[in-house]
Every structure is written in structure tokens, then in C-alpha cells.
Amino acid sequence: GEDRMSKTAQERVREDMRFIAETLQKQRERIAELERKLRNARKGSGNNPEMKKMIERLKAQLETKDSELAALKSEIAKKNKQIEGLNTDKKDLQANVQSLEEQTKAKDAEIKRQIAEMNKVYYCFGTSKELKEQKIIVNGQLGPDFDPNYFILADKTQLKAVPLFAVQGKLVSKHPAGSYNFVKGTDGKANLQITNADKFWSLTKYLIVEVKV
């Protein structure tokens, strides 16, 4: 939509234009009347001094009206410039709004990307032997040279449970108590349920579960 101030200014200019147009029309009618009188006066003037004075008076009035018309034309030119300026301001405003919308979209996209990055977590499970072979577990901790491809990428806001495909599992990575539990499914296999995601992932982004098959 248009800026309220700009809209009000445009309405004001239009009203001024209407007033000037009406005034011009009145002046034209008045001049036409004066010219008619002048023509009639000239026809019957002869050497009548009173008639000559009236003609001079009418000429003076015509000159005054001409100067008033010139002033009104100048005023119209100013108003036209004001309207052009308002149109330019409107275009500038629309360009600014579009630019802001583009900036907002770009910012939203960046925020979403950052949130998605922040929500990235990684998990893996395997037997003690498998985890050691992959150099994921070294001396009971996450090793410095582990293969990241062994981990599964997930979004912590979406990851509610991890099926372990084993009868038993225990955490190797550190996660606060009360943020998870192990439950057995109907097939007798263990599942890790994450009950409080923010708390569960507060210490590490890497979940390592050692399983017993």
C-alpha cells in the first residue's frame, strides 16, 4: 500500500489542481466578458472622452488578469513537479520495500540454515569390537581419528528413538540422566528413546551406543 503521508500529499495537490482549474475557468469567462465590452466600446467610442477612459480602464483590467493567469500557470507547473516528485518518492519507497523483502527472505533463509546446522546430531551403534575397529572408541572414549561416515546424520528435533537391532544397549557417549531410557520392543530388541532432546544433546552432538547381540 501507499505511504499515508504521501497519499495525503497527493490528495492535497489534486485539490489544489481542481481549485486552480476552476479559478482559471472563471478568469477566462471574465476576460471574455471584458473583451466583449471592449469591442462594443470601440465601435461606438468616436471622440467620447468618457468612452476612452472606460477603454483604458478595461485594458488595465485585462493586463491585470493576464498577470494573474501567468501566476496561476506557474503555480500549476509547481504542482506538476510536486506530483512528479511524489511519484518518484512512491517508486523509491516501492524499491525500498522490495529490497527489504529480499533482505528479509535472505535473512530467514540464513536463520533456517543456521538452525538446521545447530540441530545436526550424529549417532551410531555397534558392538565393542566394531566400534574399536572403526576407531570410534579409543580407551572408552570417542577417538580423535574416527570415520565420520560410520555415523548417521539426524535432526535432534526429529530424532525421538533409535532402534538398536540388538537385545541390549549402553551409552558410551555422555548424556544427562533423565533425558533418555532403553525400552524393549515386541521383538525383544532394544530401542533408545530420547525423552528430552535439548537435555540429551547438551553435552555432545555425537551419540555412541554399544550393543550386545
Disulfide bonds with the S-S distance in Angstrom:
none
